Structure formats: structure tokens, C-alpha cells
Amino acid sequence: MGIALSDLNHMQLPGLLQHSAETFELAPWVAEAAFAKRPSPAGTALHEAMFGAVRAAPRDSQLDSCAIIPISLARQREPGRSRTTRSASKQA
């Protein structure tokens, strides 16, 4: 179940990090950067703020995020955890 954009816009940073923990392959610095650009008038603006953070990040940070993709996939296969329908279809 998703969360309303208005709720994300009103969250403090710890709440936003909790709700976006698996966004961008478990890279909390992306959500932290997007937090600084709130409020987001639309989901596309939040998405762009997150992608903008990745594009603006040092190359090492970008590569570190890519390196944890296998860890993220392994966690999704742990008992009691499941991928979202969209994530599962993208990775099938």
C-alpha cells in the first residue's frame, strides 16, 4: 500500500527515511537530499528530486549504491519479505 504525497511532504526526516528505506536500492542519502527540496507539488517532482540527488552525487557514492543492488535482491528473498509487484515485474 502506498502513502499519500501530502503525508510524505509533512513527515520529519526519520519518517521519510523509514518509508523510503528501499527506494534507490537502500541509499538513504538520496531520500535525505530529496527531503531538503520539500514540499513536492507532485510525485514526479519528488522522483526528480531523488534522481537529481543521484546525478549530483560524487561518482563514488553512485557506484556504492550500485554495489548494494545484490544485497537488496538477497534481502527481498528472505522469508517474510516480498518485492513489490512493480519491482518483481522489472526483475523477472
Buried (B, 14 or more C-beta within 10 A) or exposed (E): EEEEBEEBBEBEEEBBBEBBEBBBBBBBBBBBBBBEBBEBEEEEBBEBBBEBBBEEBEEEBBEBBEEBEEEBEEEBEEEEEEBEEEBEEEEE
